[in-house]
Amino acid sequence: MNSRKGEGDDEIVLDAGGLDSKTQEHITWVQRPLEIGDELLIRVVDSTRTTRARKRWSAAAELDKKHEIAWLRKTAAKHGFKVVRG
């Protein structure tokens, strides 16, 4: 669970996720705000099936994109240009 500042009040959020070590992808199954009185039940089971993740993303791909954009801006500046998003 995470706590984050919302508009006005603090918010407590249930955030269930992990990392797929084979693909190096981050995974999110559940991400939702909790309210006073909510109860959580966690049951650990042995199963061959898994619940499909709600969201998957690669941290490496995001990092590569940031590096690529930084390189592009640096190269453009070196040659007297400026990168403008359109």
Protein Blocks (a to p, Z undefined) as FASTA:
>chain_A
ZZdddehiacdddddddddfklopacdfbdcdddehiacdddddddfbdcddfbdcdfkl
mmmmmmmmmmmmmmmmmnopacddZZ
